[in-house]
Amino acid sequence: MSTPRPFETICEHPKEMRRIRLIATCATCETTVVHCRQCGTDITEPKTDCI
């Protein structure tokens, strides 16, 4: 996990620092969120996809 940054620093979530983070799995469903590796915050709301 990345080191927390001072709250005065505003992260613009650069495209190259974004990744999809798996939150949970259940049977054939996955819950994911887009996560910023630079500041360590979730950018989008969790989304569940099922096959």
N, CA, C and O of each residue as an XYZ file, in Angstrom:
204
protein
N       0.846     -1.179      0.000
C       0.000      0.000      0.000
C       0.883      1.232      0.000
O       1.951      1.241      0.613
N       0.437      2.270     -0.688
C       1.245      3.472     -0.808
C       1.199      4.301      0.470
O       0.294      4.157      1.292
N       2.190      5.167      0.618
C       2.277      6.053      1.767
C       1.260      7.175      1.607
O       1.161      7.758      0.528
N       0.501      7.493      2.655
C      -0.466      8.583      2.557
C       0.224      9.899      2.249
O       1.329     10.160      2.726
N      -0.431     10.722      1.452
C       0.117     12.025      1.086
C      -0.591     13.097      1.908
O      -1.714     12.876      2.362
N       0.040     14.252      2.111
C      -0.604     15.334      2.865
C      -1.924     15.736      2.198
O      -2.047     15.701      0.973
N      -2.900     16.114      3.014
C      -4.207     16.416      2.451
C      -4.192     17.647      1.555
O      -5.107     17.830      0.753
N      -3.179     18.489      1.672
C      -3.085     19.669      0.819
C      -2.788     19.283     -0.630
O      -3.105     20.039     -1.549
N      -2.184     18.117     -0.839
C      -1.838     17.663     -2.172
C      -3.083     17.098     -2.842
O      -3.734     16.198     -2.310
N      -3.404     17.630     -4.003
C      -4.568     17.150     -4.742
C      -4.083     16.240     -5.855
O      -3.272     16.647     -6.686
N      -4.577     15.011     -5.873
C      -4.193     14.041     -6.894
C      -5.154     14.174     -8.068
O      -6.369     14.229     -7.876
N      -4.621     14.225     -9.263
C      -5.451     14.314    -10.467
C      -5.696     12.943    -11.074
O      -6.251     12.853    -12.169
N      -5.301     11.873    -10.396
C      -5.488     10.493    -10.830
C      -5.027     10.288    -12.283
O      -5.853     10.018    -13.156
N      -3.718     10.412    -12.549
C      -3.231     10.222    -13.919
C      -3.618      8.852    -14.461
O      -3.661      7.869    -13.722
N      -3.897      8.801    -15.747
C      -4.361      7.574    -16.392
C      -3.418      6.398    -16.151
O      -3.876      5.275    -15.943
N      -2.114      6.640    -16.175
C      -1.147      5.551    -16.004
C      -1.085      5.031    -14.570
O      -0.471      3.994    -14.322
N      -1.709      5.730    -13.622
C      -1.711      5.301    -12.224
C      -3.025      4.633    -11.822
O      -3.175      4.205    -10.678
N      -3.978      4.539    -12.752
C      -5.260      3.902    -12.454
C      -5.182      2.409    -12.683
O      -4.483      1.947    -13.585
N      -5.900      1.653    -11.864
C      -5.990      0.209    -12.049
C      -7.341     -0.262    -11.550
O      -8.005      0.428    -10.776
N      -7.741     -1.438    -11.998
C      -8.983     -2.025    -11.524
C      -8.638     -2.899    -10.331
O      -7.784     -3.781    -10.420
N      -9.305     -2.650     -9.222
C      -9.049     -3.389     -7.989
C     -10.249     -4.288     -7.696
O     -11.394     -3.837     -7.693
N      -9.966     -5.555     -7.453
C     -11.000     -6.524     -7.112
C     -11.356     -6.366     -5.641
O     -10.487     -6.428     -4.772
N     -12.641     -6.161     -5.370
C     -13.101     -5.990     -3.997
C     -13.628     -7.305     -3.438
O     -13.289     -7.689     -2.319
N     -14.475     -8.008     -4.233
C     -15.080     -9.237     -3.735
C     -15.470    -10.149     -4.889
O     -15.703     -9.694     -6.009
N     -15.536    -11.453     -4.595
C     -16.034    -12.430     -5.556
C     -17.054    -13.301     -4.842
O     -16.936    -13.579     -3.648
N     -18.054    -13.724     -5.595
C     -19.079    -14.611     -5.055
C     -19.627    -15.423     -6.218
O     -20.290    -14.884     -7.105
N     -19.345    -16.731     -6.210
C     -19.755    -17.635     -7.296
C     -19.200    -17.117     -8.618
O     -17.988    -17.157     -8.827
N     -20.051    -16.633     -9.513
C     -19.572    -16.138    -10.818
C     -19.651    -14.617    -10.916
O     -19.680    -14.073    -12.020
N     -19.685    -13.932     -9.789
C     -19.759    -12.462     -9.779
C     -18.479    -11.866     -9.190
O     -17.874    -12.426     -8.276
N     -18.088    -10.724     -9.734
C     -16.935     -9.976     -9.230
C     -17.345     -8.531     -8.989
O     -18.044     -7.933     -9.807
N     -16.913     -7.977     -7.876
C     -17.134     -6.567     -7.587
C     -15.786     -5.870     -7.696
O     -14.831     -6.236     -7.010
N     -15.713     -4.851     -8.571
C     -14.465     -4.145     -8.824
C     -14.668     -2.638     -8.692
O     -15.795     -2.141     -8.689
N     -13.561     -1.935     -8.586
C     -13.572     -0.479     -8.514
C     -12.297      0.025     -9.195
O     -11.269     -0.651     -9.161
N     -12.361      1.208     -9.812
C     -11.160      1.830    -10.379
C     -10.450      2.530     -9.230
O     -11.060      3.308     -8.497
N      -9.166      2.254     -9.078
C      -8.362      2.682     -7.931
C      -7.142      3.456     -8.424
O      -6.546      3.088     -9.436
N      -6.767      4.516     -7.725
C      -5.576      5.294     -8.063
C      -4.399      4.801     -7.225
O      -4.444      4.859     -5.996
N      -3.345      4.317     -7.886
C      -2.167      3.827     -7.167
C      -1.347      4.975     -6.597
O      -0.581      4.767     -5.656
N      -1.484      6.170     -7.134
C      -0.689      7.308     -6.679
C      -1.144      7.800     -5.302
O      -0.317      8.012     -4.416
N      -2.452      7.980     -5.120
C      -2.935      8.513     -3.842
C      -3.649      7.474     -2.991
O      -3.933      7.727     -1.820
N      -3.948      6.294     -3.568
C      -4.549      5.210     -2.804
C      -6.047      5.313     -2.599
O      -6.584      4.672     -1.695
N      -6.746      6.106     -3.418
C      -8.189      6.233     -3.248
C      -8.940      5.534     -4.381
O      -8.409      5.327     -5.472
N     -10.185      5.181     -4.088
C     -11.059      4.613     -5.105
C     -11.670      5.773     -5.891
O     -12.163      6.740     -5.311
N     -11.630      5.660     -7.222
C     -12.105      6.738     -8.090
C     -13.573      6.557     -8.442
O     -14.308      7.539     -8.547
N     -14.010      5.321     -8.626
C     -15.389      5.068     -9.022
C     -16.124      4.301     -7.925
O     -15.516      3.807     -6.976
N     -17.430      4.214     -8.076
C     -18.257      3.418     -7.186
C     -18.043      1.936     -7.533
O     -17.755      1.617     -8.687
N     -18.177      1.033     -6.562
C     -18.043     -0.394     -6.859
C     -19.067     -0.849     -7.910
O     -20.213     -0.400     -7.923
N     -18.619     -1.747     -8.784
C     -19.464     -2.277     -9.856
C     -19.408     -3.794     -9.797
O     -18.324     -4.369     -9.697
N     -20.572     -4.455     -9.858
C     -20.635     -5.917     -9.818
C     -20.999     -6.445    -11.194
O     -21.992     -6.021    -11.786
N     -20.193     -7.372    -11.703
C     -20.442     -8.042    -12.981
C     -20.580     -9.522    -12.723
O     -19.783    -10.114    -11.995
N     -21.610    -10.126    -13.331
C     -21.836    -11.571    -13.192
C     -21.859    -12.217    -14.570
O     -22.314    -11.624    -15.549
N     -21.362    -13.436    -14.620
C     -21.344    -14.188    -15.891
C     -22.609    -15.015    -15.974
O     -22.816    -15.731    -16.954
